[in-house]
């Protein structure tokens, strides 16, 4: 039977009929995007960067955060800051470089100069200002809230928002699985950045990042390549490993897939796409994990993989490599994506090379997976031009199952995102 919702709401869920529909207008509407900016991006914790990107005092990165130009920097005393990249005089950017190390930030328009901690340093012709001008009150504006978990820094433009740790909730457990890959508990962003645009709505990448249902059809080229290379993509059964992949609701709109590791990763014992020469090194890395974490936790870290979505727009792919992927809407039908590889600070040159190989060949914009995904999302966006005639996307797969039995090939975890999205959008209606 072809169930169709009668409501004009953006998200329509009917638990009795086990149906869940999303109105396709949300993927094409300028009005919806403007409402998202206020209801979601102005109120949620938005990823800024990783502490390892700022190794030394004075280091900085400039990047947009929730649509604002931001300087992510470490001041001369070593404190990590996020400053609005906007001169207090007439609004020009005070830092126009993408990255570097600076003793000061200089506005090219009228020469106002700022310390790396945001304090106003000097104003040309300051004596021309009246008695009310207080240089101490004219520093760069910091983002209202900046907090970190495991060196991942997030900003929030809502001063009254719940603290980051409370918001992350159960998602912290999955971030910890990433951190446990390092003997010292220190991970670092590896030099090099992937940047690209997708001609599709940003929410489609959230869906795609945690959707295992599309694997066989969309990524058939990769699966055939693996099989033809003699790689068994079916993991062995064992009490320490899950036999199926699940979708998990982590609360507050955060969600993840949780799978047996069929892709191979630098410390997986049962599969290696890295060749015979790497086996001894991989075994040594596994032995270190077991000695440090115990057999069960080591198996959890090494032999499962996860695509973790931190609401609203950060995905940490913890599989054949660790990819930190952030994306933001440019228009209803376009997003900008930035991605980095993350790895343990202790990695050897050979280990780092294997990690980057996996990062580029699977998750990279020219790899096996991402071009397929981009093509699928852009094809969906083209189809949404007919949203008035074909108005609903069906996300009902797995509705009849208990929440703890939602497979990664079901859509229960994707519905987690949409429920949170709907809650925030309705609150700001």
C-alpha positions as CSV (number, residue, x, y, z in Angstrom):
1,X,0.0,0.0,0.0
2,X,1.3,3.5,-0.9
3,X,0.9,5.5,2.3
4,X,1.0,9.2,1.8
5,X,0.9,11.8,4.6
6,X,-1.9,14.3,4.7
7,X,-0.1,16.9,6.7
8,X,1.8,19.8,5.2
9,X,4.5,19.6,7.9
10,X,8.1,19.1,6.8
11,X,8.4,15.8,8.8
12,X,5.5,13.5,9.2
13,X,5.8,10.4,11.4
14,X,3.0,7.8,11.9
15,X,4.1,5.2,14.4
16,X,0.9,3.1,14.1
17,X,1.3,2.8,10.3
18,X,5.1,2.6,10.7
19,X,5.8,5.4,8.2
20,X,8.1,8.4,8.2
21,X,8.1,11.0,5.5
22,X,10.2,14.2,4.8
23,X,8.8,16.9,2.6
24,X,11.2,17.5,-0.2
25,X,10.6,21.3,0.0
26,X,13.2,21.3,2.8
27,X,15.9,20.5,0.2
28,X,15.1,23.3,-2.2
29,X,13.6,26.2,-0.2
30,X,15.5,29.5,0.5
31,X,13.1,30.1,3.3
32,X,13.8,26.8,5.0
33,X,17.6,27.5,4.7
34,X,17.3,30.9,6.4
35,X,15.2,29.3,9.1
36,X,17.9,26.6,9.6
37,X,20.5,29.2,10.0
38,X,18.6,30.8,12.9
39,X,17.1,27.7,14.5
40,X,20.0,25.2,14.1
41,X,23.3,26.8,13.2
42,X,22.8,29.7,15.6
43,X,21.9,27.4,18.5
44,X,23.9,24.2,18.2
45,X,27.5,23.3,18.8
46,X,29.3,23.7,15.5
47,X,32.7,22.2,14.8
48,X,35.6,24.7,14.6
49,X,38.8,22.7,14.5
50,X,41.2,20.4,16.3
51,X,43.8,21.6,18.8
52,X,46.6,19.8,16.8
53,X,46.1,22.3,14.0
54,X,47.5,25.0,16.4
55,X,50.7,23.5,17.6
56,X,52.5,26.8,18.5
57,X,51.6,30.1,20.1
58,X,50.5,32.4,17.2
59,X,49.3,29.7,14.9
60,X,46.0,30.4,13.3
61,X,43.5,29.0,10.8
62,X,40.7,31.1,9.2
63,X,37.5,29.4,8.3
64,X,33.8,29.9,8.2
65,X,31.9,28.7,11.3
66,X,28.1,28.8,11.0
67,X,28.4,31.3,8.2
68,X,30.7,33.6,10.2
69,X,34.3,34.3,9.3
70,X,36.4,33.0,12.3
71,X,40.0,33.0,13.3
72,X,40.8,29.7,15.1
73,X,44.0,30.5,16.8
74,X,46.4,29.9,19.7
75,X,47.4,33.1,21.5
76,X,50.9,33.9,22.8
77,X,50.0,32.4,26.2
78,X,48.9,29.1,24.5
79,X,45.1,29.5,24.9
80,X,43.0,28.3,22.0
81,X,40.6,30.9,20.8
82,X,37.9,31.5,18.2
83,X,37.6,35.2,17.2
84,X,35.2,36.8,14.8
85,X,37.4,37.8,11.8
86,X,35.8,41.3,11.6
87,X,37.4,44.6,12.4
88,X,35.6,46.6,15.0
89,X,36.1,49.8,13.0
90,X,34.5,49.2,9.6
91,X,34.1,45.4,9.5
92,X,36.8,44.3,7.1
93,X,38.6,41.0,7.7
94,X,41.6,41.4,9.9
95,X,43.2,38.2,8.7
96,X,43.0,37.3,5.0
97,X,45.4,34.3,5.0
98,X,44.1,30.8,5.3
99,X,46.7,29.8,7.9
100,X,50.0,30.7,9.4
101,X,51.7,32.1,12.5
102,X,51.1,35.7,13.5
103,X,52.3,38.1,16.1
104,X,49.3,40.3,15.3
105,X,46.3,40.6,13.0
106,X,46.3,43.7,10.8
107,X,43.3,45.2,9.1
108,X,44.4,46.4,5.6
109,X,41.6,48.9,5.4
110,X,42.6,51.5,8.0
111,X,45.5,49.7,9.8
112,X,43.8,48.7,13.1
113,X,46.0,46.0,14.7
114,X,45.0,43.3,17.1
115,X,46.9,40.9,19.4
116,X,46.4,37.1,18.8
117,X,44.2,37.0,21.9
118,X,41.9,39.6,20.3
119,X,42.9,42.7,22.2
120,X,43.1,45.9,20.2
121,X,46.9,46.7,19.9
122,X,47.0,50.0,18.0
123,X,44.8,52.5,16.1
124,X,46.4,54.9,13.6
125,X,45.5,58.5,14.7
126,X,43.8,57.4,17.9
127,X,43.9,61.0,19.2
128,X,41.2,61.9,16.6
129,X,38.6,59.9,18.6
130,X,36.6,61.4,21.4
131,X,36.7,60.8,25.1
132,X,34.2,58.0,24.9
133,X,36.5,55.9,22.7
134,X,38.0,53.1,24.9
135,X,40.6,51.0,23.2
136,X,40.2,48.3,25.8
137,X,36.6,47.8,24.7
138,X,37.3,47.5,21.0
139,X,39.0,44.2,20.7
140,X,38.0,41.4,18.3
141,X,34.8,39.7,19.4
142,X,35.1,36.1,20.5
143,X,32.5,33.5,19.6
144,X,30.1,33.4,22.5
145,X,30.9,29.9,23.6
146,X,34.0,27.8,22.7
147,X,34.5,24.4,24.3
148,X,36.4,21.2,23.5
149,X,36.1,17.5,24.0
150,X,39.2,15.3,23.3
151,X,40.8,18.3,21.5
152,X,37.8,18.7,19.2
153,X,36.7,22.4,19.5
154,X,33.2,23.5,19.0
155,X,31.6,27.0,19.0
156,X,28.1,27.9,20.0
157,X,26.5,31.3,19.2
158,X,23.8,30.8,21.8
159,X,25.2,31.9,25.2
160,X,22.5,30.0,27.0
161,X,23.2,26.6,25.3
162,X,23.8,23.5,27.4
163,X,27.5,22.8,27.8
164,X,29.3,20.8,25.1
165,X,29.9,17.7,27.1
166,X,26.3,17.4,28.1
167,X,25.2,18.0,24.6
168,X,27.5,15.3,23.2
169,X,26.2,12.7,25.6
170,X,26.7,9.2,24.3
171,X,28.5,10.5,21.3
172,X,31.5,10.9,23.6
173,X,31.8,7.1,23.9
174,X,32.4,6.9,20.1
175,X,34.8,9.8,20.1
176,X,36.8,7.9,22.8
177,X,37.0,4.9,20.4
178,X,38.9,7.2,18.0
179,X,41.2,8.5,20.8
180,X,42.0,5.0,22.0
181,X,43.8,4.4,18.8
182,X,46.7,6.5,20.1
183,X,48.9,5.0,22.9
184,X,49.2,8.5,24.4
185,X,45.6,9.4,23.8
186,X,46.7,12.1,21.4
187,X,45.4,12.3,17.9
188,X,46.4,14.9,15.3
189,X,45.1,16.4,12.1
190,X,47.4,15.3,9.3
191,X,48.7,18.0,7.1
192,X,46.6,18.4,4.0
193,X,42.9,19.4,3.5
194,X,40.2,18.2,1.1
195,X,37.8,20.9,0.0
196,X,35.0,20.5,-2.5
197,X,31.4,21.6,-3.3
198,X,28.5,19.3,-3.8
199,X,25.5,20.5,-5.8
200,X,23.0,19.2,-3.2
201,X,21.4,20.2,0.1
202,X,23.6,19.8,3.2
203,X,21.1,17.5,4.9
204,X,21.6,14.9,2.2
205,X,25.2,14.4,3.2
206,X,24.1,13.7,6.8
207,X,21.8,11.0,5.5
208,X,24.4,9.6,3.1
209,X,27.1,9.4,5.7
210,X,25.3,7.0,7.9
211,X,23.3,5.1,5.2
212,X,24.5,1.6,4.7
213,X,21.5,0.7,2.5
214,X,23.2,2.3,-0.5
215,X,26.5,0.4,-0.3
216,X,25.8,-2.5,-2.7
217,X,24.1,-0.4,-5.4
218,X,26.1,2.9,-5.2
219,X,29.5,1.5,-4.4
220,X,29.4,-1.7,-6.6
221,X,32.7,-0.6,-8.3
222,X,34.6,-0.6,-5.0
223,X,33.0,-3.9,-3.9
224,X,34.0,-5.6,-7.2
225,X,37.5,-4.2,-6.9
226,X,37.9,-5.6,-3.4
227,X,36.6,-9.0,-4.5
228,X,38.7,-9.1,-7.6
229,X,41.7,-8.2,-5.5
230,X,41.1,-11.3,-3.4
231,X,39.9,-9.4,-0.3
232,X,37.2,-11.1,1.7
233,X,34.7,-8.4,2.7
234,X,32.8,-10.6,5.0
235,X,34.1,-10.4,8.6
236,X,34.5,-13.6,10.6
237,X,32.1,-14.4,13.4
238,X,33.3,-14.3,17.0
239,X,32.2,-13.3,20.4
240,X,34.2,-10.1,20.4
241,X,32.9,-8.9,17.1
242,X,29.3,-8.0,16.0
243,X,28.0,-10.0,13.1
244,X,25.8,-7.2,11.8
245,X,26.0,-3.5,11.6
246,X,23.6,-1.4,13.6
247,X,22.4,2.2,13.6
248,X,22.6,3.9,17.0
249,X,20.7,6.8,18.5
250,X,23.1,8.7,20.7
251,X,20.7,11.4,21.9
252,X,20.4,15.1,21.1
253,X,20.3,14.4,17.3
254,X,23.7,12.6,17.3
255,X,23.8,9.2,15.7
256,X,26.2,6.6,14.3
257,X,26.6,3.4,12.4
258,X,28.3,0.6,14.3
259,X,29.6,-2.2,12.1
260,X,32.0,-5.1,11.8
261,X,34.9,-3.8,9.9
262,X,34.6,-5.0,6.3
263,X,36.8,-2.2,4.9
264,X,40.1,-3.0,6.5
265,X,42.0,-0.6,8.7
266,X,45.6,-0.2,9.8
267,X,45.1,-2.4,12.9
268,X,42.4,-4.9,11.7
269,X,43.6,-8.5,12.3
270,X,41.3,-10.3,10.0
271,X,41.7,-8.3,6.8
272,X,44.6,-6.3,5.3
273,X,44.4,-4.3,2.1
274,X,47.9,-3.1,2.8
275,X,50.0,-6.0,1.6
276,X,52.2,-8.7,3.1
277,X,54.9,-6.2,4.1
278,X,52.5,-4.5,6.5
279,X,51.4,-7.5,8.4
280,X,54.1,-7.6,11.0
281,X,53.7,-3.9,11.8
282,X,49.9,-4.3,12.0
283,X,50.3,-7.2,14.4
284,X,52.6,-5.2,16.6
285,X,50.0,-2.4,16.7
286,X,47.3,-4.8,17.6
287,X,49.5,-6.3,20.4
288,X,50.0,-2.8,21.8
289,X,46.2,-2.2,21.8
290,X,45.5,-5.4,23.6
291,X,48.2,-4.8,26.2
292,X,46.9,-1.3,26.9
293,X,43.1,-1.7,26.5
294,X,42.4,-5.4,27.0
295,X,41.2,-7.9,24.4
296,X,37.6,-6.8,24.3
297,X,38.3,-3.0,24.0
298,X,41.1,-3.6,21.5
299,X,38.7,-5.6,19.3
300,X,36.2,-2.8,19.6
301,X,38.7,-0.2,18.5
302,X,40.3,-2.3,15.8
303,X,37.7,-4.6,14.3
304,X,34.6,-2.4,14.1
305,X,34.1,0.8,12.2
306,X,31.8,3.8,12.7
307,X,30.4,6.7,10.9
308,X,29.6,9.2,13.7
309,X,27.4,12.2,13.0
310,X,27.6,15.0,15.5
311,X,24.4,17.1,15.0
312,X,24.1,19.0,12.8
313,X,27.0,18.9,10.4
314,X,30.1,17.1,11.5
315,X,30.8,13.5,10.5
316,X,33.8,11.4,11.9
317,X,34.3,8.4,9.7
318,X,36.3,5.9,11.7
319,X,37.0,3.1,9.3
320,X,39.9,2.3,7.0
321,X,41.1,5.7,8.1
322,X,39.8,8.4,10.4
323,X,38.2,11.2,8.4
324,X,36.9,14.4,10.0
325,X,34.3,15.9,7.6
326,X,32.6,19.2,8.1
327,X,30.0,20.8,5.7
328,X,27.9,23.9,5.6
329,X,25.2,25.1,3.2
330,X,26.1,27.7,0.6
331,X,22.6,27.6,-0.9
332,X,19.6,25.3,-0.7
333,X,21.2,23.2,-3.5
334,X,24.9,23.5,-2.7
335,X,27.2,22.7,0.2
336,X,30.9,23.2,0.9
337,X,32.7,20.2,2.3
338,X,36.0,20.3,4.2
339,X,37.7,17.1,5.3
340,X,40.9,16.1,7.1
341,X,42.7,12.9,8.0
342,X,43.2,12.2,11.7
343,X,45.8,9.9,13.2
344,X,47.8,9.0,16.3
345,X,50.7,11.3,17.0
346,X,53.0,8.3,17.5
347,X,52.5,6.9,14.0
348,X,55.6,5.9,12.0
349,X,56.1,7.1,8.5
350,X,55.0,3.8,7.1
351,X,51.9,3.7,9.3
352,X,51.0,7.3,8.3
353,X,51.4,6.4,4.6
354,X,48.9,3.5,4.9
355,X,46.5,5.8,6.7
356,X,46.7,8.5,4.1
357,X,46.4,5.9,1.3
358,X,43.1,4.8,2.8
359,X,42.0,8.4,3.4
360,X,42.5,9.3,-0.2
361,X,41.5,6.1,-2.0
362,X,38.2,5.6,-0.2
363,X,37.0,8.9,1.4
364,X,38.8,11.3,-0.9
365,X,37.0,13.4,-3.5
366,X,38.8,11.3,-6.2
367,X,38.5,8.0,-4.3
368,X,36.3,5.0,-4.6
369,X,33.4,6.1,-2.4
370,X,33.1,9.9,-2.4
371,X,32.6,10.4,-6.2
372,X,29.8,7.8,-6.1
373,X,28.1,9.5,-3.2
374,X,28.4,12.9,-4.8
375,X,26.8,11.7,-8.0
376,X,24.0,10.1,-6.0
377,X,23.3,13.2,-3.9
378,X,23.4,15.5,-7.0
379,X,21.0,13.1,-8.8
380,X,18.6,13.4,-5.8
381,X,18.9,17.2,-5.8
382,X,18.0,17.3,-9.5
383,X,15.0,15.1,-8.8
384,X,13.8,17.5,-6.1
385,X,13.0,20.0,-8.8
386,X,9.7,18.1,-9.0
387,X,9.0,18.4,-5.3
388,X,5.6,19.8,-5.9
389,X,4.5,16.8,-8.0
390,X,6.5,14.2,-5.9
391,X,6.6,15.8,-2.5
392,X,7.7,13.2,0.0
393,X,10.8,11.2,0.7
394,X,10.1,7.9,2.5
395,X,12.4,7.1,5.5
396,X,10.3,4.4,6.9
397,X,12.7,1.5,6.5
398,X,12.9,-0.5,9.8
399,X,10.1,1.4,11.5
400,X,8.7,-1.9,12.8
401,X,11.8,-2.8,14.7
402,X,12.8,-2.0,18.3
403,X,15.2,0.9,18.6
404,X,18.1,-1.3,19.6
405,X,17.5,-3.6,16.6
406,X,17.8,-0.9,13.9
407,X,20.3,-2.2,11.4
408,X,22.7,0.2,9.6
409,X,20.8,-0.7,6.5
410,X,17.6,0.5,8.1
411,X,16.8,4.2,8.5
412,X,16.2,4.4,12.2
413,X,19.4,6.4,12.9
414,X,18.6,8.7,10.0
415,X,15.2,9.4,11.6
416,X,17.1,10.5,14.7
417,X,18.6,13.4,12.7
418,X,15.3,14.4,11.3
419,X,13.4,14.3,14.6
420,X,16.0,16.7,16.1
421,X,15.9,18.9,13.0
422,X,12.2,19.1,13.2
423,X,12.2,19.8,16.9
424,X,14.5,22.8,16.5
425,X,12.8,24.1,13.4
426,X,9.3,24.0,15.0
427,X,10.6,25.7,18.1
428,X,11.7,28.7,15.9
429,X,8.6,28.7,13.7
